[in-house]
Amino acid sequence: MDTARAVEAVFRIESARIIAGVTRIVRDVGIAEEIAQDALVTALEQWPESGVPDRPGAWLMATAKHRAIDLVRRKETYARKLAEVGRTLEDEPPPAEPAEPDDIDDDLLRLIFTACHPVLATESRIALTLRLIGGLTTQEIARAFLASESTVAQRIVRAKRTLAKAAVPFEVPYGADRGARLSSVLEVIYLVFNEGYSATSGDDLVRPALCEDALRLARVLASLMPEEGEVHGLSALLEFQASRIATRTGPDGEPVLLADQNRARWNRLLIARGARAMSRAGSGPYSLQAAIAGCHAAAVRYEDTDWARIATLYGRLVQLTPSPVVELNRAVAVSMADGPAAALPLVDALAREPALNSYHLLPSVRGDLLERLGRPDEARAEFERAASLTRNEQERTLLLRRAAAL
């Protein structure tokens, strides 16, 4: 049993690297994952008898690569494929295990870009990335996103088929295509983190495991693409946001508003990591959001928050990526910098935005402004409407409690 646990632990750590290395040989992520799983089965069969190798990751990689080359040899196109690979496994020593967790070769970067290819639907990109790079099981992904296991499995299967049918190359894009492809990768990591940070549905407000997965992916990407400012911007944003996770909920899982959070419990190590990443960030949308999160992290007390700067940063973000959600966030910052009366017209104007018709935070923000303006009846109605729109039970409870208090 101990050996089986050791095998599974090593595979969880090394699986993305193994799949990436095998994909470079077979040029198909679906086949590569199957070969990696075959290597896992071989380890489960052999290690209880022979013992765990000194370099278990290298053993799994070598076994998987041997199987991949055997597969290529069995195909009529072996000669052409071998030329693409450029060398056989026998010509090279077993791959060295990384000295550090982030010391990952370029194959992993190629795998990230492949799993996040824009040819895939967003939910498929997320599922495939968590499966191949995050090392999560289908069951774990389904549980994290409150979806059925069969639905997630179908998304992953369809994603692999789509990549194969589209003949998506296993490469890091360069030139004009690079910006759009990188944007797709960053979006996947951002969406995974956001679902963990503020769950759209279910009984829990926060799902820390998803945040940890996204944070790990962001750190890996930053180590692989050190010259990309927006990669560091996203990394900084997630580090700052993750520093507050432990204080966002109370003992029973109830939401704790930013003003009421115990800042002494904010994770200073993550804040320091965020500041370091911020020093290498660019000027894109993730970097601007990181700067906003950094303002919150720098405030020792809620009253010390530089709301005027936050409002200015949101204004720049609106110019860069126009969005009614960003406009709503800017209105909140304006209300804190200049008072609720200055922000209410901004929020009322957003009520006409079709994209916000079912967005529960719009009536929630409007209710807060009306409460601060001394208009309790209108505020109560807004909180009740927000409660009817949210799909998260903890948020609904909080909103109804605020309505009842009025």
HUHULIN-V127264 format. One record per backbone hydrogen bond with DSSP energy under -0.5 kcal/mol. NH is the residue of the N-H (numbers start at 0). CO is the residue of the C=O. E is the energy in kcal/mol with one decimal. If there is no record, write none. Layout:
NH&CO&E + NH&CO&E
This chain:
4&0&-2.3 + 5&1&-2.2 + 6&2&-2.7 + 7&3&-2.5 + 8&4&-2.4 + 9&5&-2.6 + 10&6&-2.7 + 11&7&-2.1 + 12&8&-1.7 + 13&9&-2.7 + 14&10&-2.4 + 17&13&-2.5 + 18&14&-3.1 + 19&15&-2.4 + 20&16&-2.4 + 21&17&-2.5 + 22&18&-2.5 + 23&19&-1.5 + 24&20&-0.5 + 24&21&-1.1 + 25&21&-2.6 + 26&22&-2.8 + 31&27&-2.5 + 32&28&-2.2 + 33&29&-1.7 + 34&30&-2.3 + 35&31&-2.3 + 36&32&-2.3 + 37&33&-2.0 + 38&34&-2.1 + 39&35&-1.8 + 40&36&-2.3 + 41&37&-2.4 + 42&38&-2.1 + 43&39&-2.3 + 44&40&-1.6 + 45&41&-2.5 + 46&42&-2.6 + 48&45&-1.0 + 49&45&-2.9 + 50&46&-2.8 + 55&52&-0.6 + 58&54&-2.1 + 59&55&-2.4 + 60&56&-2.3 + 61&57&-2.8 + 62&58&-2.5 + 63&59&-2.4 + 64&60&-2.6 + 65&61&-2.4 + 66&62&-2.0 + 67&63&-2.3 + 68&64&-2.6 + 69&65&-2.3 + 70&66&-2.2 + 71&67&-2.3 + 72&68&-2.5 + 73&69&-1.5 + 74&71&-1.2 + 77&74&-1.5 + 80&76&-2.6 + 81&77&-3.2 + 82&78&-1.9 + 83&79&-1.8 + 84&80&-2.6 + 85&81&-2.6 + 90&87&-1.1 + 91&88&-1.3 + 102&99&-1.6 + 103&101&-1.9 + 107&104&-1.3 + 108&104&-0.7 + 109&105&-2.2 + 110&106&-2.2 + 111&107&-2.3 + 112&108&-2.2 + 113&109&-2.0 + 114&110&-2.8 + 115&111&-1.7 + 116&113&-1.5 + 119&116&-2.1 + 124&120&-2.5 + 125&121&-2.3 + 126&122&-2.1 + 127&123&-2.7 + 128&124&-2.4 + 129&125&-2.4 + 130&126&-1.8 + 131&127&-3.1 + 132&128&-2.1 + 133&128&-2.1 + 135&129&-2.5 + 140&136&-2.3 + 141&137&-2.5 + 142&138&-2.3 + 143&139&-2.2 + 144&140&-2.0 + 145&142&-0.7 + 146&141&-2.3 + 151&147&-2.0 + 152&148&-2.5 + 153&149&-2.3 + 154&150&-2.0 + 155&151&-2.2 + 156&152&-2.5 + 157&153&-2.8 + 158&154&-2.2 + 159&155&-2.2 + 160&156&-2.2 + 161&157&-2.7 + 162&158&-2.3 + 163&159&-2.1 + 164&160&-2.9 + 165&161&-2.4 + 166&163&-0.8 + 167&162&-2.1 + 170&168&-1.5 + 172&170&-0.6 + 176&173&-0.8 + 177&174&-1.3 + 179&175&-0.5 + 180&176&-2.1 + 181&177&-2.7 + 182&178&-2.2 + 183&179&-1.6 + 184&180&-1.7 + 185&181&-2.7 + 186&182&-2.2 + 187&183&-1.8 + 188&184&-1.9 + 189&185&-2.5 + 190&186&-2.7 + 191&187&-2.3 + 192&188&-2.2 + 193&189&-2.6 + 194&190&-2.1 + 195&191&-1.4 + 196&192&-2.6 + 197&193&-2.7 + 198&204&-2.7 + 201&390&-1.3 + 206&195&-3.4 + 209&206&-1.2 + 210&206&-1.2 + 211&207&-2.5 + 212&208&-2.2 + 213&209&-2.5 + 214&210&-2.6 + 215&211&-2.3 + 216&212&-2.2 + 217&213&-2.5 + 218&214&-2.2 + 219&215&-2.3 + 220&216&-2.6 + 221&217&-2.3 + 222&218&-1.9 + 223&219&-1.7 + 224&220&-2.0 + 227&224&-1.7 + 228&226&-0.8 + 231&227&-1.5 + 232&228&-2.1 + 233&229&-2.6 + 234&230&-2.3 + 235&231&-2.7 + 236&232&-2.3 + 237&233&-2.5 + 238&234&-2.3 + 239&235&-2.6 + 240&236&-2.6 + 241&237&-2.8 + 242&238&-1.4 + 243&240&-1.5 + 244&241&-1.2 + 246&243&-1.5 + 247&243&-0.5 + 247&244&-1.5 + 249&253&-2.7 + 252&249&-1.9 + 255&247&-2.8 + 256&254&-0.5 + 259&256&-1.4 + 260&256&-0.7 + 260&257&-1.0 + 262&260&-1.1 + 264&261&-1.9 + 265&262&-1.2 + 266&242&-2.3 + 267&265&-0.9 + 270&266&-1.8 + 271&267&-2.4 + 272&268&-2.2 + 273&269&-2.5 + 274&270&-2.3 + 275&271&-2.1 + 276&272&-2.4 + 277&273&-2.5 + 278&274&-1.4 + 279&276&-1.5 + 280&277&-1.2 + 281&228&-0.9 + 287&283&-2.2 + 288&284&-2.2 + 289&285&-2.1 + 290&286&-2.1 + 291&287&-1.9 + 292&288&-2.5 + 293&289&-2.5 + 294&290&-1.5 + 295&291&-1.5 + 296&292&-2.3 + 297&293&-1.8 + 298&294&-0.8 + 298&295&-0.8 + 299&297&-0.6 + 303&300&-1.3 + 304&301&-1.5 + 306&304&-1.8 + 309&305&-2.0 + 310&306&-2.8 + 311&307&-2.0 + 312&308&-2.7 + 313&309&-2.4 + 314&310&-1.9 + 315&311&-2.0 + 316&312&-2.2 + 317&313&-2.5 + 318&314&-1.7 + 319&315&-1.8 + 320&316&-3.3 + 326&322&-2.2 + 327&323&-2.0 + 328&324&-2.1 + 329&325&-2.4 + 330&326&-2.1 + 331&327&-1.8 + 332&328&-2.0 + 333&329&-2.6 + 334&330&-2.3 + 335&331&-1.5 + 336&332&-2.0 + 337&333&-3.5 + 338&333&-0.6 + 338&334&-1.0 + 341&338&-0.8 + 342&338&-0.9 + 343&339&-2.2 + 344&340&-0.6 + 345&342&-0.5 + 346&342&-2.0 + 347&343&-2.9 + 348&344&-1.9 + 349&345&-1.1 + 350&346&-0.9 + 350&347&-0.7 + 351&348&-1.1 + 352&349&-2.1 + 353&351&-0.6 + 355&352&-1.7 + 356&353&-1.7 + 358&355&-1.2 + 359&357&-0.8 + 361&358&-1.5 + 362&358&-0.6 + 363&359&-1.5 + 364&360&-2.6 + 365&361&-2.4 + 366&362&-2.6 + 367&363&-1.9 + 368&364&-2.3 + 369&365&-2.5 + 370&366&-2.4 + 371&367&-2.1 + 372&368&-1.4 + 373&370&-1.4 + 374&369&-2.6 + 378&374&-2.1 + 379&375&-2.8 + 380&376&-1.8 + 381&377&-1.8 + 382&378&-2.4 + 383&379&-2.4 + 384&380&-2.0 + 385&381&-2.6 + 386&382&-2.3 + 387&383&-1.5 + 388&384&-1.0 + 388&385&-0.7 + 389&385&-1.8 + 390&199&-0.6 + 392&201&-2.7 + 392&390&-0.6 + 395&391&-2.3 + 396&392&-2.3 + 397&393&-2.0 + 398&394&-2.6 + 399&395&-2.5 + 400&396&-2.0 + 401&397&-2.3 + 402&398&-2.2 + 403&399&-2.5 + 404&400&-1.9 + 405&401&-0.6 + 405&402&-1.1
